[in-house]
Amino acid sequence: MLPVALDAMGGDRGPEVNIAGALRAQRAGIPVLLVGDETKIRQPRKGALPVLHARESVEMGESAAKSVRAKPGSSIRAAIDAIKNGQACAAVSCGNTGAFMAAATLVLGRIEGVDRPAITTLVPRTDGGRLVVLDLGANTDPKPEHLAQFARLGDAFARVVLELDRPRIGLLSNGEEPSKGNDLVRAAHALLKELPLEFVGNVEPPHAFHGACDVLVCDGFVGNVMLKSIEATAEVVGGILRREILAHPSSRFGAWLLRGALSRVRKRTAYSSIGGALLLGVDGVVVVAHGRSDATAVAGAIAHAHRCARDDLVARVRTALRPA
Amino acid sequence: MLPVALDAMGGDRGPEVNIAGALRAQRAGIPVLLVGDETKIRQPRKGALPVLHARESVEMGESAAKSVRAKPGSSIRAAIDAIKNGQACAAVSCGNTGAFMAAATLVLGRIEGVDRPAITTLVPRTDGGRLVVLDLGANTDPKPEHLAQFARLGDAFARVVLELDRPRIGLLSNGEEPSKGNDLVRAAHALLKELPLEFVGNVEPPHAFHGACDVLVCDGFVGNVMLKSIEATAEVVGGILRREILAHPSSRFGAWLLRGALSRVRKRTAYSSIGGALLLGVDGVVVVAHGRSDATAVAGAIAHAHRCARDDLVARVRTALRPA
């Protein structure tokens, strides 16, 4: 199978973390193509990862629209081009999300019927299921009809990935009644009711995590803030627990006895283990990873991209989107 | 000192929880006036709480605007009237937030210079400080100039309650650069830069909780979703930990040794201990409590309201809002 193209220059922590993540993925049997400045990412050892040279990089703060025109030779663009040219099955970047999305949409195009691709991820629910959440930041000011498209995309994704016959679609809101929400949510609610989907209405965050729906639709600004709040809270609660444990000797022994449970909790709540979100709606497998990703998260994002490509996700979502 | 008027009919769990919370507050030395249907809330015992009869109640799903006109005799309205009539120093309700806010604004009026009161709360930060967050749901579609007012209100609140000389004001966004955010946030950013406040720019949720600012300004829809996501995540992480611990005998002994630490974590992360959010900007102390409140949360909200009234918060915020 073709390798996953990894933008080795992207992310807050620089190429080292990307290379470490790529090597970890390779050890797990996933071929990876490193994309970036070869003077910085070429590895000396034999059996190292193949490198695709890209002379430029897009910085985190750069304008996405400008970067596409101004830096046609960037590592972000080259990773996407590698899919188009048949050199890679998927692309992953922890770098500038806007630039990555712009390049993906420009080079790969969109699936028929999709105006706005949406950043999509899976979040573990308390009932053991998984929740599809979209959009997580691709569209900060969508129109109601875009939220309706996200609902159709999320429905198709959940049917393919979660193998559900009829995923329950919820609309993120600040209350369950149809009168709740902001203007956008109220208008989207009216559109979603008319779609041939299992629309369960407005859903508040706690109910969504407890299993009230399989797909949670939201605008990208709110979705991004929500996901970052969830990550931050899980970290804060974990951090308080660690400090409390270290402060007391009897607690330390208790923590030693609890170490198995604590490590399982960390695994179930660490978002690094999910490792990346799909840019759903573009005609190719494009995975956006967190700027703060460590090597584990990079390896997770590569594995996620590889799985999506292997399972022919894009073609199956395209089919699922077509009216019956 | 005057009692705190409690809407005894409000909330998902009915009058029992409100009465239990009020009795708990009374035992802590805070006088409480129960407001509601006296056939349902009159307590048989001597030394029970005083009751102010209100024949109607506003249901959770009712339209706020309609309820103000249609139910002038509701417990929500009577609790607010009790402030106006000099029978109470503050009002608390776990009931219909929209109806409570509408009654408060109508009866008590707004502080000079405030167009839109904002639901305001304090969230513990990881650096030991506390973060003022507003708005949490009073305004789901504010204009940029309303966010600028929230910044001024939050600044005044932080100077009075947190005793800071120059609180650092952050604007909730999906990225730090001024170009990040949705249309509303970008427009508000431009306004906030021009105010005589210590504006630190856009702040993402994790940085806000780690101490990047003292006041976090956001629109009510996003703020409400953020707060509910934080609450839900803290509950989920705690729930996973409990299940993991109960699943293994050696973990159970470890948990017993850890019980002190675990209970302190629960206390620091349980939002019931904060117990309510202030409707900042109305001319009176009005505390909005969670619909799901238990007796502890109700008692916490009453204590919070009592503290705000005792400290003459509204008058001090009014003074702090005036140009120097």
Interface residues (C-beta under 8 A of the other chain):
Chain A: G61 S63 T126 G137 T140 D141 L172 S173 N174 E177 S179 G181 N182 D183 V185 E204 P205 P206 F209 H210 C218 D219 G220 F221 V222 N224 V225 M226 K228 S229 I230 E231 A232 T233 A234 E235 V236 V237 G238 G239 I240 L241 E244 I245 A247 H248 S250 S251 F253 G254 A255 W256 L257 L258 G260 A261 L262 R264 V265 R268 T269
Chain B: G61 S63 T126 G137 T140 D141 L172 S173 N174 E177 S179 G181 N182 D183 V185 E204 P205 P206 F209 H210 C218 D219 G220 F221 V222 N224 V225 M226 K228 S229 I230 E231 A232 T233 A234 E235 V236 V237 G238 G239 I240 L241 E244 I245 A247 H248 S250 S251 F253 G254 A255 W256 L257 L258 G260 A261 L262 R264 V265 R268 T269
